[in-house]
Amino acid sequence: LAADARGTHTGEASGPLRVAAFRSAALHLLPPALERLAARHPGIEVTVSVVREVGDGTAGEVAAGRADLGIATLGDGDQLPGGLIGDVLLREPYSLVHPAGHPAPRTLPLVDWTENCGSYTRDWWAAQDWIPAATVRAEDDGAVLSMVASGLGMAVMPALSLTAVPPAVAVTDLGPERPYRAVGYVTTPELAATSAVRALVREVRALRPGTANAQVRNR
């Protein structure tokens, strides 16, 4: 980010910006932010890598030097890899997702994927005696939606994953005690001072609920 570092002093953000993001953020959260970024800072050259949010996830990409900025899921008490900093950008609610028209969706088998359970949902999940162990596991949230649309079961999914719901799928509010997932950014202290990173973080923060067609709650 040498060119971008120069931009820190000139006010002109430019140069490469490598972003690592989990799937639903890359599909639904980043595009409107990147569109605004390109309009304001055409000199920034963005590349986006989709990284599964398991293990070290997107934060691990930043820690390893493969990304300048990570869009990550952040749980209460989660520790970032050494030397990284970050903050919450928005919180998205979870909903019950099931075949449209089913009379008792909570009785259906659970369809799930590995990335869907973290510290932000674990306590809530454990307290729900109506949620069975997953009988079908999919590779990602898109596959989960397809399986629910085919009538294979129900799922509990965050808002960004529900941006484009098939017509055969219904989304039901889980009520006032619904869990939320915190979506944030991670970077290094050095990169956080660069114009390109600051500019993209600013554009994501500027998104309002509905901008990415998801019912998210900004912090």
Secondary structure, 3 states (H helix, E strand, C coil): CHHHHHHHHHCCCCEEEEEEECHHHHHHHHHHHHHHHHHHCCCEEEEEEECCCCCCHHHHHHHCCCCCEEEEEECCCCCCCCCCEEEEEEEEEEEEEEECCCCCHHHCCEEEEHHHCCHHHHHHHHCCCCCCCEEEEECCHHHHHHHHHCCCCEEEEEHHHHCCCCCCEEEEECCCCCCEEEEEEEECHHHHCCHHHHHHHHHHHHCCCCCCCCCCEEC
